[in-house]
Amino acid sequence: AFEVGEVVEAFFDGDEQWYAAEVLEALGSENYLVAWKEDGAECECGPGYLRKPISSVDPAGPFLAGEAVRARHAEDGAWYNGVIQRVIGDGTVVLVWDDDGEEYTCDV
């Protein structure tokens, strides 16, 4: 969950990039009204379109849904950016990769 006044990163469909935004209001059903830091324009964002910046995430955990992370893909061993969607509770999380939007389950 995000708090009113919290600075987050929000995804802009227009150019498929993440930008700094401030949470203005919780709208329910995991939807939030945000204002882009760049120009103050407001936008409604739903699940998967908001994340806590990587710089604000404690690498020691615990990890939470909505946090941006760098995770290692087990198949190719490379590190990629993604957003945690769910914490499973068995030492794994489900995230969505920034690059391709695919869900991936990985160990924490």
DRENMAR-773422 format. One record per residue: y, x, z of N, C-alpha, C in turn; residue number from 1. Coordinates in steps of 0.05 Angstrom, whole numbers, plus 5000, padded with zeros to 4 digits. Layout:
<pts>
PT  n.c2  n.c1  n.c3  ca.c2  ca.c1  ca.c3  c.c2  c.c1  c.c3    i
PT     Y     X     Z      Y      X      Z     Y     X     Z  NUM
...
</pts>
This chain:
<pts>
PT  n.c2  n.c1  n.c3  ca.c2  ca.c1  ca.c3  c.c2  c.c1  c.c3    i
PT  4976  5017  5000   5000   5000   5000  5025  5018  5000    1
PT  5046  5007  4989   5071   5021   4988  5092  5006  5005    2
PT  5111  5021  5016   5131   5010   5034  5157  5007  5019    3
PT  5173  4986  5026   5199   4983   5015  5216  5008  5021    4
PT  5230  5019  5002   5246   5043   5005  5231  5068  4998    5
PT  5204  5067  4995   5188   5090   4989  5193  5099  4961    6
PT  5195  5126  4957   5198   5137   4930  5170  5142  4920    7
PT  5164  5131  4896   5138   5132   4884  5141  5142  4855    8
PT  5119  5144  4841   5119   5148   4813  5109  5122  4800    9
PT  5123  5112  4780   5115   5088   4766  5111  5095  4736   10
PT  5091  5081  4725   5084   5087   4697  5100  5069  4678   11
PT  5112  5082  4658   5128   5067   4639  5112  5066  4613   12
PT  5105  5041  4605   5089   5037   4581  5103  5046  4555   13
PT  5130  5046  4555   5145   5052   4531  5138  5080  4520   14
PT  5136  5099  4537   5129   5126   4528  5105  5138  4543   15
PT  5091  5121  4558   5067   5128   4572  5070  5153  4590   16
PT  5092  5152  4606   5098   5174   4624  5103  5163  4652   17
PT  5100  5180  4673   5105   5173   4700  5134  5182  4707   18
PT  5149  5164  4721   5176   5170   4729  5181  5162  4758   19
PT  5199  5176  4771   5206   5170   4799  5219  5142  4800   20
PT  5211  5127  4821   5222   5100   4825  5222  5094  4855   21
PT  5238  5075  4863   5239   5067   4891  5228  5038  4894   22
PT  5211  5034  4913   5200   5007   4918  5222  4990  4930   23
PT  5227  4967  4917   5248   4949   4927  5236  4925  4942   24
PT  5212  4916  4933   5200   4892   4945  5170  4891  4939   25
PT  5155  4882  4959   5126   4877   4955  5124  4848  4946   26
PT  5113  4844  4922   5111   4817   4910  5085  4803  4916   27
PT  5066  4816  4929   5040   4805   4934  5020  4812  4912   28
PT  4995  4808  4917   4973   4815   4898  4976  4843  4887   29
PT  4984  4862  4905   4987   4890   4898  5008  4895  4876   30
PT  5027  4876  4873   5049   4880   4854  5074  4887  4869   31
PT  5092  4903  4857   5116   4912   4870  5139  4912  4850   32
PT  5163  4906  4861   5187   4909   4845  5199  4937  4852   33
PT  5203  4953  4831   5214   4980   4835  5240  4983  4818   34
PT  5255  5003  4825   5279   5011   4810  5275  5040  4802   35
PT  5278  5045  4776   5276   5072   4765  5298  5089  4777   36
PT  5292  5113  4787   5312   5131   4799  5331  5140  4777   37
PT  5322  5143  4753   5339   5153   4731  5363  5135  4724   38
PT  5357  5108  4723   5379   5090   4714  5383  5065  4731   39
PT  5366  5062  4751   5368   5039   4769  5357  5013  4758   40
PT  5347  5013  4734   5335   4989   4722  5311  4980  4738   41
PT  5306  4954  4741   5284   4944   4757  5261  4937  4740   42
PT  5237  4939  4751   5212   4934   4737  5191  4925  4756   43
PT  5175  4905  4748   5152   4897   4764  5128  4913  4756   44
PT  5114  4925  4776   5091   4942   4771  5067  4932  4786   45
PT  5044  4932  4773   5019   4923   4786  5001  4946  4792   46
PT  4977  4940  4801   4957   4961   4807  4953  4981  4784   47
PT  4952  5006  4790   4948   5027   4770  4974  5036  4757   48
PT  4996  5023  4763   5022   5031   4751  5040  5044  4772   49
PT  5031  5046  4797   5046   5060   4818  5028  5080  4831   50
PT  5040  5102  4839   5025   5122   4854  5044  5138  4872   51
PT  5033  5149  4893   5048   5168   4910  5048  5194  4896   52
PT  5070  5208  4895   5071   5234   4881  5051  5254  4893   53
PT  5040  5271  4876   5021   5291   4885  5033  5308  4908   54
PT  5058  5314  4906   5071   5330   4927  5072  5317  4954   55
PT  5068  5291  4956   5068   5277   4982  5040  5272  4993   56
PT  5020  5280  4979   4992   5275   4987  4982  5299  5003   57
PT  4971  5293  5027   4960   5314   5044  4933  5323  5032   58
PT  4931  5348  5023   4905   5357   5010  4882  5357  5030   59
PT  4887  5356  5055   4865   5355   5075  4855  5327  5080   60
PT  4869  5307  5068   4861   5279   5071  4871  5267  5097   61
PT  4863  5243  5103   4845   5226   5086  4860  5216  5062   62
PT  4845  5211  5040   4857   5202   5015  4858  5172  5016   63
PT  4879  5161  5002   4884   5132   5002  4888  5122  4973   64
PT  4881  5097  4968   4886   5085   4942  4916  5087  4936   65
PT  4922  5093  4911   4950   5095   4902  4960  5124  4903   66
PT  4945  5143  4913   4955   5170   4914  4948  5185  4888   67
PT  4967  5201  4878   4962   5218   4855  4948  5243  4865   68
PT  4928  5252  4851   4913   5275   4859  4906  5292  4834   69
PT  4898  5317  4839   4885   5334   4819  4856  5335  4827   70
PT  4839  5329  4809   4810   5329   4815  4795  5344  4794   71
PT  4773  5356  4802   4756   5371   4784  4735  5353  4772   72
PT  4733  5353  4746   4713   5338   4731  4686  5354  4732   73
PT  4665  5341  4742   4640   5355   4746  4628  5366  4720   74
PT  4631  5351  4698   4618   5359   4673  4630  5384  4660   75
PT  4657  5385  4659   4669   5408   4646  4682  5428  4665   76
PT  4683  5421  4691   4694   5439   4711  4725  5442  4710   77
PT  4738  5427  4693   4767   5429   4691  4781  5410  4711   78
PT  4806  5417  4718   4821   5401   4737  4840  5383  4721   79
PT  4842  5357  4729   4859   5337   4716  4874  5321  4737   80
PT  4897  5309  4728   4911   5291   4745  4900  5263  4743   81
PT  4901  5248  4765   4891   5221   4766  4903  5206  4789   82
PT  4897  5180  4790   4907   5163   4812  4882  5150  4825   83
PT  4881  5153  4852   4859   5141   4867  4861  5110  4866   84
PT  4840  5097  4857   4839   5068   4856  4826  5056  4881   85
PT  4804  5069  4890   4789   5059   4913  4776  5083  4928   86
PT  4775  5080  4954   4761   5099   4971  4734  5086  4978   87
PT  4712  5098  4970   4686   5086   4973  4676  5086  5002   88
PT  4682  5108  5016   4674   5110   5044  4649  5127  5048   89
PT  4637  5136  5027   4613   5153   5029  4620  5182  5021   90
PT  4647  5188  5023   4656   5215   5015  4664  5216  4985   91
PT  4666  5193  4972   4674   5193   4944  4698  5174  4941   92
PT  4713  5178  4919   4734   5160   4911  4731  5153  4882   93
PT  4742  5130  4874   4743   5123   4846  4772  5127  4837   94
PT  4776  5143  4816   4802   5148   4806  4804  5142  4776   95
PT  4828  5140  4766   4833   5137   4738  4848  5162  4728   96
PT  4837  5175  4708   4849   5199   4697  4875  5191  4683   97
PT  4896  5208  4686   4921   5204   4672  4917  5207  4642   98
PT  4901  5226  4634   4898   5233   4605  4887  5210  4588   99
PT  4866  5197  4598   4853   5177   4581  4849  5150  4594  100
PT  4857  5147  4619   4855   5121   4633  4827  5113  4640  101
PT  4808  5131  4638   4780   5126   4645  4776  5128  4675  102
PT  4759  5110  4686   4751   5111   4714  4731  5133  4718  103
PT  4732  5146  4741   4714   5168   4748  4709  5168  4778  104
PT  4685  5171  4786   4678   5173   4815  4673  5202  4821  105
PT  4687  5212  4842   4684   5240   4849  4683  5244  4879  106
PT  4672  5266  4888   4671   5273   4916  4698  5282  4925  107
PT  4704  5278  4951   4729   5287   4962  4724  5312  4979  108
</pts>
